[in-house]
Amino acid sequence: MGSFGNAKSLREASADGVAGDCDLIEIRLDLLAAEGVDAADRPWSHLTGIPVLFTARRGDEGGAGELPADRRSGLLEQVLGEAAVIDVELASADEMAPLLDKVRESGIPWVASWHDFDGRPDSFDRIPAMAARAAAAGATCFKAAVRLHTPRDAARLAEILKEVDVIPLSLMGMGALAPVSRLLCAQYGSVLNYGYLGDAPTAPGQWSAGLLKRAIAASESI
């Protein structure tokens, strides 16, 4: 998965280059809105043939601009015709239920996500219950990104992938231990392993998408 951290990186990307670095791209509609870019202009339109996951992140989970739920729903609704996947935070599932109904009616898979940029002590214990809530809400996948403080945190994140079977998981660490955690979680079965495209990471400690793809491929050949 390759994520664009700004409009410049998105505009300058080539379809061939992106296709070589990842299988799916994430367009952060909140980041584009914060830069004054109108999603109606479709600044990703030159990346033909590459599936797109669209996100409009809420402010308390790393989103830009503190966009209210109705604004985020509106941004996502206007791109449903182009979306391969939609990401909506689990905490927003109720207030964005009308959008999620349209997502389901359109047959688009959606990722229920959760982000802990502080790395609270109880974060790992909360993930199984949130994964179950995501499954009950009809999500296709549950994504959790957690700041890690110790190597044991990285190992615990990977262990959760073997403990939860109610829904596919996309788990990753943030911070100094993020690179090793993302590779480790990929080896343990995490889906949607995120790296950045261009010159702006979208999370602390994120690999570039191309480097992450090559590292995962190398680990699978061992």
C-alpha positions in Angstrom: 0.0 0.0 0.0 1.3 3.4 -0.9 0.0 6.6 0.7 0.5 10.2 -0.5 1.3 12.7 2.2 0.7 15.8 0.1 -0.7 17.1 -3.2 2.8 17.7 -4.7 3.8 14.0 -4.3 0.5 13.0 -5.9 0.8 15.3 -8.9 4.4 14.3 -9.5 3.9 10.6 -9.3 3.9 8.5 -12.5 1.6 5.5 -13.0 4.5 3.3 -13.9 6.5 4.4 -10.9 3.7 3.9 -8.4 2.7 0.5 -9.9 6.3 -0.7 -9.3 6.2 0.4 -5.6 2.8 -0.8 -4.5 -0.4 -2.6 -5.4 -2.9 -0.1 -4.0 -2.7 3.6 -3.3 -4.2 5.6 -0.5 -5.6 9.1 -1.2 -6.0 11.2 1.9 -8.9 13.5 1.1 -8.4 15.4 4.4 -4.8 16.3 3.4 -5.8 17.5 0.0 -8.6 19.6 1.5 -6.1 21.1 4.0 -4.0 22.2 1.0 -7.0 23.7 -0.7 -7.1 21.0 -3.4 -10.6 20.2 -4.6 -11.2 16.4 -4.9 -13.6 17.2 -7.7 -10.5 18.0 -9.8 -9.3 14.4 -9.4 -5.6 15.0 -9.0 -5.1 11.3 -9.0 -6.6 10.8 -12.4 -3.3 10.3 -14.2 -2.6 7.1 -12.1 -4.8 5.0 -14.3 -5.1 1.3 -13.7 -4.1 1.5 -10.0 -6.7 0.7 -7.3 -7.4 3.5 -4.9 -8.3 3.5 -1.2 -9.8 6.8 -0.2 -9.6 8.2 3.4 -10.9 11.4 5.0 -9.2 11.1 8.4 -10.8 12.5 11.6 -8.7 15.1 13.4 -8.2 13.2 16.7 -6.8 10.2 14.7 -4.3 12.2 12.7 -6.5 13.9 10.2 -5.7 17.4 8.8 -8.1 20.3 9.3 -10.3 18.9 12.0 -13.0 18.1 9.5 -16.4 17.3 10.9 -18.1 14.0 10.1 -20.5 15.4 7.6 -17.7 17.0 5.7 -15.7 13.8 5.7 -18.7 11.9 4.6 -19.2 14.3 1.7 -15.6 14.0 0.5 -15.9 10.2 0.5 -19.3 10.1 -1.1 -18.1 12.0 -4.1 -15.4 9.5 -4.9 -17.4 6.3 -4.4 -17.5 5.7 -8.1 -13.7 5.5 -8.2 -13.0 3.7 -4.9 -11.6 0.2 -4.7 -11.7 0.5 -0.9 -12.9 3.1 1.7 -11.3 3.7 5.1 -13.5 5.1 7.9 -12.4 5.1 11.5 -14.2 2.7 13.8 -15.0 5.6 16.1 -16.9 7.3 13.2 -18.9 4.3 12.1 -22.1 5.5 13.8 -22.0 9.1 12.8 -21.0 8.2 9.3 -23.5 5.3 9.0 -25.4 6.9 6.0 -22.1 6.9 4.1 -21.3 3.3 5.1 -24.8 2.3 3.9 -24.0 3.7 0.5 -20.6 2.0 0.5 -22.2 -1.4 1.2 -24.9 -0.8 -1.5 -22.0 -0.1 -3.9 -20.3 -3.3 -3.0 -17.1 -1.4 -1.9 -15.1 -3.0 0.9 -14.4 -0.7 3.8 -11.6 -0.7 6.4 -12.5 0.2 10.0 -9.5 1.9 11.3 -8.1 3.1 14.7 -4.9 5.1 15.4 -3.1 5.6 18.7 -0.3 8.1 18.3 0.6 8.0 22.0 0.9 4.3 22.5 -1.2 3.8 25.6 -0.5 0.8 27.9 -3.9 -0.8 27.2 -3.8 -0.3 23.4 -2.9 -3.9 22.6 -5.6 -5.4 24.9 -8.2 -3.2 23.2 -7.5 -4.4 19.6 -9.3 -7.8 19.7 -12.5 -6.1 21.0 -12.3 -3.4 18.4 -11.7 -6.0 15.7 -14.9 -7.8 16.8 -16.8 -4.5 16.7 -15.5 -3.8 13.2 -16.6 -7.2 12.0 -20.1 -6.7 13.5 -20.3 -3.3 11.8 -19.7 -5.0 8.4 -16.1 -3.9 7.8 -14.0 -6.0 5.5 -10.8 -5.4 7.5 -9.8 -3.8 10.8 -6.7 -1.6 10.8 -4.8 -0.5 13.9 -1.7 1.8 14.0 -0.1 2.1 17.4 3.0 4.0 18.6 5.5 1.5 20.0 7.8 2.1 22.9 9.7 -1.1 23.3 10.7 -4.2 21.2 8.2 -6.1 23.2 5.4 -3.8 21.9 6.4 -4.8 18.3 6.3 -8.5 19.2 2.9 -8.1 20.9 1.4 -6.4 17.8 2.5 -9.4 15.7 1.2 -11.9 18.2 -2.3 -10.3 18.0 -2.4 -11.3 14.3 -2.4 -15.0 15.4 -5.0 -14.4 18.1 -7.8 -12.6 16.2 -9.7 -14.5 13.5 -13.0 -12.7 13.3 -11.8 -10.3 10.6 -8.6 -9.7 8.6 -6.2 -7.4 10.4 -3.9 -4.6 9.2 -1.6 -3.9 12.1 1.4 -1.6 12.2 3.6 0.3 14.6 4.5 4.0 14.6 7.6 5.7 15.9 11.2 4.5 16.0 10.2 0.9 16.0 7.7 1.3 13.2 9.9 -0.1 10.4 10.7 -3.4 12.1 7.1 -3.8 13.2 5.7 -3.2 9.8 7.9 -5.9 8.3 7.2 -8.3 11.2 3.4 -7.8 11.0 3.5 -8.4 7.3 5.3 -11.7 7.9 2.6 -12.6 10.4 -0.2 -12.0 8.0 -1.1 -8.3 8.2 -3.0 -7.1 5.2 -2.7 -3.5 3.7 0.9 -2.8 4.8 1.4 0.9 4.4 4.4 2.9 3.1 4.6 6.4 1.7 4.9 7.6 -1.9 6.7 10.9 -2.7 8.5 12.9 -0.1 6.0 13.0 2.8 5.4 10.1 5.2 1.8 9.9 6.5 2.8 8.4 9.9 5.8 8.5 12.2 8.4 5.9 11.2 6.8 4.8 7.9 8.9 3.1 5.2 8.8 4.3 1.6 6.3 2.1 -0.2 8.9 0.8 -2.6 11.4 -0.1 0.1 8.7 -1.8 2.1 7.5 -3.8 -0.9 11.0 -5.0 -1.6 11.7 -5.9 2.1 8.4 -7.9 2.3 9.3 -9.7 -0.9 12.8 -10.5 0.4 11.5 -11.8 3.7 9.0 -14.1 1.9 11.9 -15.7 -0.1 13.8 -16.8 3.0 
